[in-house]
């Protein structure tokens, strides 16, 4: 008989938060905490709450700080409703996620809906749990929760900075294993969890980089084309590029083949090297017709070349038929035959 999988604990965050707030005697203090942390609706500023309650923003801040301090003291004593249950559930979930997680990911593991309000409640509850550490959202970090005995809030931020420095040092997207090694972090799962908290980092196809790098965070069709060509490592037809984008891990990949072709033509990073076939300029390809490439080959050689050698060198930078190269070589006035099947560039033309 097959064993049934044990259901994960689901926290009723609304009831838990309400029971905690009910332990506060004064309605005004309950209102301040509820609104400041977005426990039942959107989060509100000190100014907004002060205007609503007819008190100064500083008074709102003082009351908020006082109530939260009382909650934390009560939680330390084991007197706060449900906190032991909440802490156990969050710790168990975090142990499966690298001992730290973004609030959205953590909430998804312990609640039924994972709404924005649920996320606000989970972070509020985590802040009250003695064994948990919280990172507040700002320009550099997503809102997150970690296991305090593994890393404090400041230790999480410090190790995230080490991971970012390791990636910046590499200068290109790298695996989390490589980033963790350079950063001096032994546990790869923990390094992955920390990296996901940073707003400055992004990942694509199992490689991490700075969020401003197109290889991990392509923002438009051109960037996505660049990523596909870079990953493929060689030239591709625009139809192949379109198919690869549709099969990719990109967030938005519903683009038309014509749109992709248009962007290939416009962007200087891409070079047409054959009929509908494109490569990256950084691979050494240059724009120009087949005749232009033949001229470049002869100019760089500085001496006459046999047609077979000219074809071989042209094919290094153009994906065309040999007959196309020969027709250009024989039909363009700038190429002068100086011996049997041997040509040089006629600079006078």
C-alpha positions as CSV (number, residue, x, y, z in Angstrom):
1,X,0.0,0.0,0.0
2,X,1.5,3.4,-1.0
3,X,2.3,5.8,1.7
4,X,0.6,9.2,1.6
5,X,2.8,12.2,1.8
6,X,2.5,14.2,5.0
7,X,0.7,17.5,4.4
8,X,2.7,20.6,5.1
9,X,1.5,22.8,8.0
10,X,-0.7,25.6,6.8
11,X,-0.8,28.7,9.0
12,X,-4.0,30.7,9.4
13,X,-2.2,34.0,9.5
14,X,-5.3,36.1,9.7
15,X,-6.5,34.4,12.9
16,X,-3.0,34.2,14.4
17,X,-2.4,37.9,13.8
18,X,-5.8,38.9,15.1
19,X,-5.3,36.9,18.3
20,X,-2.0,38.7,18.9
21,X,-3.5,42.1,18.3
22,X,-6.3,41.2,20.7
23,X,-3.7,40.9,23.4
24,X,-3.2,44.7,23.1
25,X,-5.6,46.6,25.4
26,X,-5.7,50.0,23.5
27,X,-7.5,50.1,20.2
28,X,-5.3,52.9,18.9
29,X,-2.2,50.8,19.4
30,X,-3.8,47.8,17.6
31,X,-4.7,50.2,14.7
32,X,-1.2,51.5,14.4
33,X,0.4,48.0,14.3
34,X,-2.2,46.7,11.9
35,X,-1.8,49.6,9.5
36,X,2.0,49.9,9.7
37,X,2.6,46.3,8.9
38,X,-0.2,45.9,6.4
39,X,-1.8,43.0,8.4
40,X,-5.3,43.4,6.9
41,X,-4.8,45.9,4.0
42,X,-2.0,47.8,2.4
43,X,0.9,49.1,4.5
44,X,0.6,52.8,5.5
45,X,3.1,55.5,6.4
46,X,3.6,57.2,9.7
47,X,2.2,60.3,8.2
48,X,-1.0,58.6,6.9
49,X,-1.7,56.9,10.2
50,X,-0.9,60.1,12.2
51,X,-3.4,62.0,10.1
52,X,-6.0,59.3,10.5
53,X,-5.6,59.2,14.3
54,X,-4.9,62.9,14.9
55,X,-1.4,62.5,16.3
56,X,2.1,63.3,15.0
57,X,4.1,60.9,12.9
58,X,6.7,60.8,15.7
59,X,4.0,59.7,18.2
60,X,2.9,57.0,15.8
61,X,6.6,55.8,15.6
62,X,6.9,55.7,19.4
63,X,3.7,53.8,19.9
64,X,4.6,51.3,17.1
65,X,8.1,50.7,18.7
66,X,6.6,50.3,22.1
67,X,4.0,47.7,21.1
68,X,6.4,45.7,19.0
69,X,8.9,45.6,21.9
70,X,6.1,44.3,24.2
71,X,5.2,41.7,21.6
72,X,8.9,40.5,21.4
73,X,9.3,40.4,25.2
74,X,6.1,38.4,25.4
75,X,7.3,36.0,22.7
76,X,10.6,35.5,24.5
77,X,8.7,34.5,27.6
78,X,6.4,32.2,25.6
79,X,3.3,34.2,26.4
80,X,2.4,35.5,22.9
81,X,-0.4,33.5,21.3
82,X,0.6,31.0,18.6
83,X,4.2,32.2,18.3
84,X,5.7,28.8,19.2
85,X,3.6,27.2,16.5
86,X,4.5,29.9,14.0
87,X,8.2,29.7,14.8
88,X,8.3,25.9,14.4
89,X,6.5,26.0,11.0
90,X,8.7,28.8,9.7
91,X,11.9,27.1,10.9
92,X,10.9,23.8,9.3
93,X,10.2,25.5,6.0
94,X,13.4,27.5,6.1
95,X,15.5,24.4,6.7
96,X,14.3,23.1,3.3
97,X,15.1,26.4,1.6
98,X,18.7,27.0,2.6
99,X,18.0,28.6,6.0
100,X,16.8,31.9,4.4
101,X,14.2,32.9,1.9
102,X,12.4,35.8,0.3
103,X,9.1,36.5,2.1
104,X,7.1,35.6,-1.0
105,X,8.8,32.1,-1.3
106,X,8.5,31.4,2.5
107,X,4.9,32.4,2.6
108,X,4.1,30.1,-0.3
109,X,5.3,27.2,1.8
110,X,3.3,27.9,4.9
111,X,0.0,29.5,3.8
112,X,-2.8,28.5,1.5
113,X,-3.0,31.6,-0.6
114,X,0.3,33.5,-0.4
115,X,-1.4,36.8,-1.0
116,X,0.4,40.1,-0.4
117,X,-1.4,40.4,2.9
118,X,-0.3,36.9,3.9
119,X,3.3,37.8,3.1
120,X,3.0,40.9,5.3
121,X,1.6,38.8,8.1
122,X,4.4,36.2,7.9
123,X,7.1,38.8,8.0
124,X,5.4,40.5,11.0
125,X,5.2,37.1,12.8
126,X,8.8,36.2,11.9
127,X,9.9,39.5,13.4
128,X,8.4,38.5,16.7
129,X,9.9,35.0,16.7
130,X,13.2,34.9,18.8
131,X,14.9,32.3,16.5
132,X,14.3,34.2,13.3
133,X,16.0,37.2,11.6
134,X,14.2,39.6,9.2
135,X,15.5,41.7,6.3
136,X,13.3,44.6,5.4
137,X,12.8,45.5,1.8
138,X,14.9,48.4,0.4
139,X,16.7,49.2,-2.8
140,X,19.2,46.4,-2.4
141,X,17.2,43.5,-0.8
142,X,13.9,41.8,-1.1
143,X,12.0,41.3,2.1
144,X,13.3,38.1,3.6
145,X,13.5,35.8,6.7
146,X,16.4,33.7,7.9
147,X,17.3,31.4,10.8
148,X,19.0,33.7,13.3
149,X,21.4,31.1,14.7
150,X,22.7,30.5,11.2
151,X,23.0,34.2,10.3
152,X,21.8,37.4,11.8
153,X,20.2,40.1,9.6
154,X,23.6,41.8,9.3
155,X,25.4,38.5,8.6
156,X,22.9,37.7,5.8
157,X,23.5,41.1,4.2
158,X,27.3,40.7,4.6
159,X,27.3,37.3,2.9
160,X,25.1,38.6,0.1
161,X,27.6,41.3,-0.5
162,X,30.4,38.7,-0.7
163,X,28.4,36.7,-3.3
164,X,27.8,39.9,-5.4
165,X,31.5,40.8,-5.2
166,X,32.4,37.2,-6.4
167,X,30.1,37.6,-9.4
168,X,31.4,41.1,-10.2
169,X,35.0,39.7,-10.0
170,X,34.1,37.0,-12.5
171,X,32.8,39.6,-14.9
172,X,30.3,37.2,-16.4
173,X,27.5,34.9,-15.3
174,X,28.7,32.0,-13.2
175,X,27.3,29.1,-11.3
176,X,26.2,29.5,-7.7
177,X,28.8,26.9,-6.8
178,X,31.6,29.1,-8.3
179,X,30.2,32.2,-6.6
180,X,29.9,30.5,-3.2
181,X,33.5,29.2,-3.4
182,X,34.9,32.6,-4.2
183,X,32.8,34.1,-1.5
184,X,34.0,31.6,1.1
185,X,30.5,30.0,1.6
186,X,30.7,26.3,2.1
187,X,26.9,25.5,1.8
188,X,25.7,26.0,-1.8
189,X,22.0,25.7,-0.8
190,X,22.5,28.6,1.6
191,X,24.4,30.6,-1.0
192,X,21.5,30.1,-3.4
193,X,19.0,31.3,-0.8
194,X,21.0,34.4,0.0
195,X,21.6,35.3,-3.7
196,X,17.8,35.1,-4.3
197,X,17.3,37.8,-1.6
198,X,19.5,40.4,-3.4
199,X,17.8,42.8,-5.8
200,X,21.1,43.3,-7.5
201,X,21.5,39.7,-8.7
202,X,19.5,37.6,-11.2
203,X,19.7,34.1,-12.5
204,X,19.0,32.4,-15.8
205,X,19.8,28.9,-16.9
206,X,21.6,28.0,-13.6
207,X,24.0,30.9,-13.8
208,X,24.0,34.0,-11.6
209,X,25.0,37.6,-12.6
210,X,24.3,41.2,-11.9
211,X,20.7,42.2,-12.7
212,X,22.0,44.7,-15.2
213,X,23.6,42.0,-17.3
214,X,21.5,40.9,-20.3
215,X,22.8,37.3,-20.0
216,X,20.8,36.8,-16.8
217,X,18.2,39.5,-17.1
218,X,17.3,40.2,-20.7
219,X,14.9,43.1,-20.8
220,X,14.0,43.2,-24.5
221,X,13.9,41.1,-27.6
222,X,17.5,42.1,-28.6
223,X,18.9,41.0,-25.2
224,X,17.1,37.7,-25.6
225,X,18.5,37.2,-29.0
226,X,22.0,37.9,-27.6
227,X,21.5,35.4,-24.8
228,X,20.4,32.7,-27.3
229,X,23.3,33.2,-29.6
230,X,25.8,33.4,-26.8
231,X,24.5,30.1,-25.3
232,X,24.5,28.4,-28.7
233,X,28.1,29.5,-29.3
234,X,27.7,29.6,-33.1
235,X,25.6,31.2,-35.8
236,X,21.9,30.6,-36.1
237,X,19.1,31.3,-38.6
238,X,16.6,33.8,-37.3
239,X,13.9,31.0,-37.4
240,X,16.1,28.9,-35.1
241,X,16.5,31.9,-32.8
242,X,12.7,32.4,-32.6
243,X,12.2,28.8,-31.7
244,X,14.9,28.9,-29.1
245,X,13.3,31.9,-27.4
246,X,9.9,30.2,-27.3
247,X,11.5,27.2,-25.7
248,X,13.6,29.3,-23.2
249,X,13.2,30.1,-19.5
250,X,12.6,33.8,-20.3
251,X,9.6,35.4,-18.5
252,X,8.2,36.8,-21.7
253,X,8.8,34.8,-24.8
254,X,5.8,35.3,-27.0
255,X,7.5,37.1,-29.8
256,X,7.0,36.9,-33.6
257,X,9.7,35.7,-36.0
258,X,9.4,38.9,-37.9
259,X,10.0,41.0,-34.8
260,X,13.1,39.0,-34.1
261,X,14.4,39.4,-37.6
262,X,13.8,43.2,-37.4
263,X,15.8,43.4,-34.2
264,X,18.7,41.4,-35.7
265,X,18.9,43.9,-38.5
266,X,18.9,46.9,-36.1
267,X,21.4,45.8,-33.4
268,X,25.1,46.3,-34.1
269,X,25.8,43.3,-31.9
270,X,24.6,40.9,-34.6
271,X,26.1,40.3,-38.0
272,X,24.4,38.8,-41.0
273,X,26.8,36.1,-42.3
274,X,24.5,34.2,-44.6
275,X,21.0,34.1,-45.9
276,X,19.0,34.7,-42.7
277,X,21.9,33.5,-40.6
278,X,23.3,35.7,-37.9
279,X,26.3,35.6,-35.5
280,X,27.7,37.9,-32.8
281,X,30.0,40.7,-33.7
282,X,32.1,39.9,-30.6
283,X,33.1,36.5,-32.2
284,X,35.1,38.5,-34.8
285,X,32.5,38.8,-37.5
286,X,32.2,42.1,-39.4
287,X,29.4,43.6,-41.4
288,X,29.7,43.8,-45.1
289,X,29.0,41.9,-48.4
290,X,30.8,38.8,-49.6
291,X,32.9,41.1,-51.8
292,X,33.8,43.3,-48.8
293,X,35.0,40.2,-47.0
294,X,37.1,39.0,-50.0
295,X,38.7,42.5,-50.1
296,X,39.5,42.3,-46.4
297,X,41.0,38.8,-46.8
298,X,43.3,39.9,-49.7
299,X,44.2,43.2,-48.0
300,X,45.2,41.4,-44.8
301,X,47.2,38.7,-46.8
302,X,49.2,41.4,-48.5
303,X,49.9,39.0,-51.4
304,X,48.0,37.2,-54.1
305,X,46.0,34.1,-52.9
306,X,44.8,31.0,-54.7
307,X,41.0,31.0,-55.0
308,X,40.7,27.9,-52.7
309,X,42.6,29.8,-50.0
310,X,40.3,32.8,-50.5
311,X,37.2,30.6,-50.2
312,X,38.6,29.0,-47.0
313,X,39.3,32.3,-45.3
314,X,36.0,33.9,-46.4
315,X,34.0,30.9,-45.0
316,X,35.5,31.7,-41.6
317,X,33.4,34.8,-41.4
318,X,30.5,34.1,-43.8
319,X,28.1,31.2,-44.0
320,X,27.6,31.2,-47.8
321,X,28.0,28.8,-50.7
322,X,31.4,28.5,-52.3
323,X,29.9,29.4,-55.6
324,X,28.7,32.7,-54.2
325,X,32.3,33.5,-53.2
326,X,33.7,32.5,-56.6
327,X,31.1,34.5,-58.5
328,X,32.1,37.6,-56.6
329,X,35.8,36.9,-57.0
330,X,35.4,36.5,-60.8
331,X,32.8,39.1,-61.4
332,X,33.9,42.1,-59.3
333,X,36.4,44.5,-60.9
334,X,38.4,45.1,-57.7
335,X,39.7,41.5,-57.8
336,X,42.5,41.0,-60.4
337,X,43.6,37.5,-61.5
338,X,47.4,37.5,-61.6
339,X,48.0,33.8,-62.2
340,X,46.0,30.6,-62.7
341,X,43.1,30.7,-60.1
342,X,45.2,33.3,-58.1
343,X,43.9,36.7,-57.3
344,X,45.0,40.0,-55.7
345,X,43.2,43.2,-54.7
346,X,43.3,45.9,-57.4
347,X,43.6,49.0,-55.2
348,X,43.2,51.2,-58.2
349,X,39.5,50.2,-58.7
